[in-house]
């Protein structure tokens, strides 16, 4: 049976989405994303879509256990995100999300560097459009900063690919040895930009919160997880990633403490959770790499659920600051329940999917032999529960009632949150389903041991008690955190402003010189005698112009002569 590329299914739907409206468009979107999910489930293992280009073999569809896992969650998220945004009447945003998802699928199914790079660039363009569909000045400016960073990362990645190509003579997408030298460094750096590893991360917390309610859900799912996929594929066991990931996990959790904006807070926790995945890749053991892949799968679900909950609050109230929210649990009970499911998942509470995936990485860290890495990941777990699992829901849903009157939410938003919540609980109760689909099988790991469950509950209860005692001092503050933006916003502004000023000065000088040349040409045309005889008097038109009477006389004579000539010609 011939099964199409899941990305091709989405791309094929684009022109039809552009030409339809209303319920027809909604049905088409759901059908296309569902068909893409079915295609991902039915793809047989092996290489397909092989194309020859410039003497190189391009593999557009390589299906193995790793690509199958990411393809499944990417297409599932495409369906959930589409259902969540069905009430939106913006065809352009629908098209951007379809192309964005297709680009991500193109990367994870690619068997060569050229196809993967094309998919990454397609994602960059589509994600920029999604950010701009936020429709605000902040969204537009954040989009520009976003694309500048990704152009830099893409340039590094492309340079590394070219160097690697020249070294090995082929473009197969496979594990890269450190012996590749500069190519190794450039490719790794380019991927780390997309993974939002500090200090290369500020683009995420800057741009994601400015997208639309629907757009942020899509953005949270694909770019960083595509980067994690590439790290698993290319750099397993790179020790620098273990340390970078551990620091990243703590970094995101700490900066979430400072945030008052609920969507920026959740964006920082994207960085923190991706840190676990990066650390797992760096440890390089079978358990750690499986844990990184499993956590990427789980993270897409619970993070989408959290952002859908935050988006629902934003849409219903028009507010996104902790200092402006509170007491919404009674007015929005279903949204509150769904958010709490996501919060339990990201915090690693037993019976939820975050527990069964994060525990693989934390267990691997205890076997890794680096106590600092294990300790940093444990600290990050505390921070995650403290701010995403306790602080945000408390001050949003259970804190002092600020008298907000939320508007009614569309039913499709509730359905999407319900799908994600059911998946979070289902995987938590039946982890074997996820473990059977991991890259390295069979998985000999049991998350629900008495020791692991009790230690997790102790950590959670201790954090909960600390929060309750300090809850009045942990409320949001009406501030803006620039983070590492301080390192590049000002220098970039100085450079851009300097270039603009310099260009203006150069342009003024050229303008003066150009006008001088034009004036000289005009003077030459007006007074050609002046060129050969500089001492001649200036040109004066009246000096050479005949009197009007004389002019009329000679014109009359000419006409008479012409008429006589014609008459004589005819008469002859």
Secondary structure, DSSP 8 states (H G I E B T S, - for coil): -----HHHHHHHHHHHHHH--HHHHHHHHHHHHHHHHHHHHH--SEEEEEEEETTEEEEEEEE-HHHHHHHHHHHHHHHHHHHHTTT---HHHHHHHHHHHHHHHHHHT-SBHHHHHHHHHHHHHHHHHHHHTT-SHHHHHHHHHHHHHHHHHHHHHHHHHHHHHHHHS--B-----GGGTHHHHHHHHHHHHHHT-TTS-HHHHHHGGGS-HHHHHHHHHHHHHHHHHHHHHH-TT-HHHHHHHHHHHHHHHHHHHT--BHHHHHHHHHHHHHHHHHHHHHH-SHHHHHHHHHHHHHHHHHHHHHHHHHHHHHHHHS--BGGG----TTT-HHHHHHHHHHHHHHTT-TTSHHHHHHHHHHHHHHHHT-HHHHHHHHHHHHHHIIIIIIIHHIIIIIS-----------HHHHHHHHHHHHHHHHHHH-HHHHHTTSSS-S----S--HHHHHHHHHHHHHHHHHHHHHGGGSS--S----TTHHHHHHHHHHHHHHHHHHHHHHHHHHHHHHHHHHHHHHHHHH-THHHH-TTS----HHHH---HHHHHHHHHHHHHHHHHHHHHHHH-
